[in-house]
Amino acid sequence: MKKVLNFIAFGIVVTLSACNFSVGTNANMVSGLSTSWNGLNAESVYFVDEQNQPITSKQVSMNTECSFVFEGISNFTLKDGNVFPGMTLTVLNESGEEVVVFDDMLASYTEGLSPNDASVLQAALTVGTPMQVSETYTITARVFDKQNADAELIGKIKVTIVD
C-alpha cells in the first residue's frame, strides 16, 4: 500500500511540474514596485526613468518618461512558432479613477512575435497632463498572453508627481 501511495504522490508531482504552473507575487519595499504573475514568468521587472535607471524614490518628474521593463518573459502559448503578447498601461488617481489608459499597446503585432522578441517588453509612459504635480498615482502595466486568457504578468507602483 505504501508503494502505491508513493507512486501516486510521484505522479502528482510530475504532472504539476509538467504544466509550467507559475503563480506568485513579489514586492520591493524600497521602490514600492509590486509584481504578480499567473502562467507567465519574468526573470526581472523594473520601473525605470528615461536613462533606464531604476526609480527608487517613489517620485516621478513631470514631463519625463518612465517605463516598466519586463525581462526574461517566458511561458507564452506558441501558435505556428510565434507568441501573441498583449500589454496595457493604466494610471489611477488617489480616488481610483482612470486618468490614463493605454489598451493593448501591442495590438499592431497581428502576426505575433518570436518568443525571443517577446522575452523583453517595455511599457512607457510620458508623465504629463492630465496628471498633476504633487498628486499621487498608481501606475499598472499588464502583460498578457492572447492565446491563454489566464496568463499574465502585472507590475504596479504608486508614485508622486514632482516638478
N, C-alpha and C positions, 0 to 999 in steps of 0.2 A: 504494500500500500504506500509506503514512504517513497519508493522509487517512482510510482505513478504520480504522486503529488509533486516530486522534484521535476519530473518530465513536464508536467502541466505548467509549473511555475516558469521553467526554462522556455517553454513555448510562448507564454505570455510576454516575457521579456524580449524574445526575438521578434515577435510580432509588433510590439510597440516601437522597438528601435528601428524597424524597417519602415515605419511610417514617416520618418523625419519629423516627428511631433515636436514642435517648438513653441512654447508659450512662456512669457516671463515679463518682468518689469525691472527697471533699474532707475535710480535717482542719484544725481550728482549734487551733493549738498553745497558745494562751493558755487557752481554756476546756476543751480536751480533747474538744470535740464533733466527732464524725466523721459524715459523711453519705455515703450511696451511693444511686445511683438506676439504674434499669433500666426504660426505657419511659416512666415518668412524669418530669415536670420540676417543679422548685420554684425560684422566684426566690430564696427565703431559707428557712433552717431555723434556729430559735433554741431555746435551752434557757433558760427564764426562771423567775423567782420569782413570788410572789403579786402583786406590783405590775407584772408584765410587764417587769421589768428583767432583762437578760441576766445569767446566773450565770457568773462567770468565775473563781471561787476554787476550783472543784472540790470545794466543800463545800456541803452542804445541811443546814439545821437540822431537827431532829426536830419533828414536829407542825406542819409547814408544807406548803404546796403548791408543787410545781414542775411545769413543763409543757414539752413540745416543741411548738413552733409551726411549722407548715409553711405558708408564704405563697406565693401565686402558683402553685399547683399546676395543671398542665395535662397534656394528652395522655390523659385518661381516655377509654375507649371509650364513645361515645354509643349509647344504646338508647332509642328513642322520645323523644328530646330530653333525656333525663336521663343522669346518670352514677351509677355504683354503687361508691362507695369503701368500703373496709373499713379498720379501724385496730386494731392490737394494741399492748399495752404489757407489757413483761416486765422484771422485776428479778431479776438473778442475784447470788448471793453470790460471795465470792472463790473458792469451790470449784467454781463454775459451776452450782450448784443453783438451781432456780427458787424464789424467795422470794415473789414477787407475780406473778400473771399475769392480765391482762385480755384475754380473747379479743375477738372483733370488737366494738369499742366503738360501731360504727355499725350494728349488726345490726337495730335498730328501723326504719331507713330502707328499708323493703322496696320502696317505690315509687321509690327513688333520690333524687337531688338535682339541682338545676340545676347546670350547670358553674360558674356564678358562686358558688353557695353552697358548692360543694366545693373552691373555689380556696384557701380558708384553713381548715385543720383544726388542732385542738389536742388533744393527749393529756395529760391532767392526772393527777398522782399526789399523794396526800396521804401524806407521809412519816410512818410510824408502825409499830407492831407488825405484822409480825414483824421489821422492820428494827431494827437496834440501833445506839446511839451508838458511835462510834469504829470501826465496821465500814465496809468499802468495798464498793460495789455497782456493777454495770454495769446501766444503765437503757437499754432499747432500745424505741423506738417505730417501728412499721412501718405505712405507708400503702400500700394495695394496691388494685388495680382488680379488682372481682369479675367483670368481663367479659373480662379478659385476665390469666390466672394468672401470667404472667411480669412484669407491670408492677408496680413497687414503688418506694417511697422509704423509706430507713431512716435514722433518727437514733440515734446511740449515744454514751453518755457514761459515764465512770467517776467516781463521787463518793464522798466520805466523809461519813458522818452525824455531825453535831456537835450539842451540846446547845443 
